[in-house]
Amino acid sequence: MHYHVKAKPIDAKAAEFHRILTDGTVAKQQPDGAEIVASMARAVLADDGYAYWTETCYCATPLHHERATVYDRFFTEFEATERDEALEVAGQYLMDVLSSIGQRQ
């Protein structure tokens, strides 16, 4: 299943989130680490302060494991909606924003 996700990043945790996305911590998580990293590479931070991305998940409860292991530590107001069409949102790539916040800290 494909999901469109909308979530509010927790600014105070941006540097930590960027670190675990880029140092291999998340990537080696099974079974969904590679998809989380790929999803965050696609994610866009829009002017409304929310991150938007698409993600593939086949769990009975959408993104259950992803949220329990990663997302709920770094986002609030998390919404996942099943969709087939492409997600197009204007904004900055989330990874670029996370990186710049990490460099300031």
N, C-alpha and C positions, 0 to 999 in steps of 0.2 A: 504494500500500500504506500501511496505517496501522500505526504502531509505538508501543508503550509504551516509554518510555525511563526508565531509572533510572541516576543518576550522582551522584557525590560532588563537590560544588563545592570548588574550591580557594579557601579563605578569603582568602589573601594577594592574590588576583587579582580579588576581588569588585568593587572600585571601578573597575578598568579595564574589566571585563566590563560593568558597568552603563553606563559612559560610552559604549562602542562600540555598545551596544544602543539608547541613547537619542539619540546625536548623528547618526545616519544612516549611520554607517560600515557596519554590518552590513546595514541595510535596502537599500543600493544594490548589495550583492554579488549577482551573477548566477550561477546561476539561482535560488538558494535563500534569499537574504537576507530577503525578506519572510516566508517560512515560519519561519525561525529566530526572527525578532523575535516573530511571532505565537505560536510555541511557547513562548518564554520568558515571554510574557505569561500563558500558561495554566499554566506550571510551578508546582509547589507544593514547598516545602521541608518535609519531614515531620520528626517528632520523632527519627527514626533518623539524621538528618543527610544524607539523600539527597534529591536533587531528582527529581521525577517529572513526566513530561509525555507528551503524545501528539504525534506528528508524522507528516506525510505525506511520503513519499519514493518515487520510482519508479526509483531507481538499481538496478543489478544487485547491488551491495553496499550494504546498507541504511545510509543516512546517511553514506556514504563522503566525499562532498565537504564536507558540514556538519562532520564531525569534523576533516577535514584543514585546513579554513580557520578554524574557530571553536572547536568544542566541545573538542577535545583540548588546547587552551591553557587552558581554564577548568574542566575536570572530569577526575576520575579514576574508575576503576571503572565505566566506561561500559558499559551493557547495553541493547540494543534487541531487542525481541521483537515479532514481527508479531502483531497482534490486530485484531479487528473491533469488540469491545464497548468501551464507554466506560471510561475510567480515572477512578476516584474514589479520591482519597487526601486525608486530612485533613492540614492544615498551613497555613503562611503562604505567600502568593504569593511566589515567588522574587524577582521584581522589587522588592517591598517590602523584602525582606531585603537584597538587593544595594544598594539605595538607602541604607538605614540604615547599612550598613557603610561605604559611601563617604563619608557625612556625618561619620563618626567619624574618618576618616583625614585 
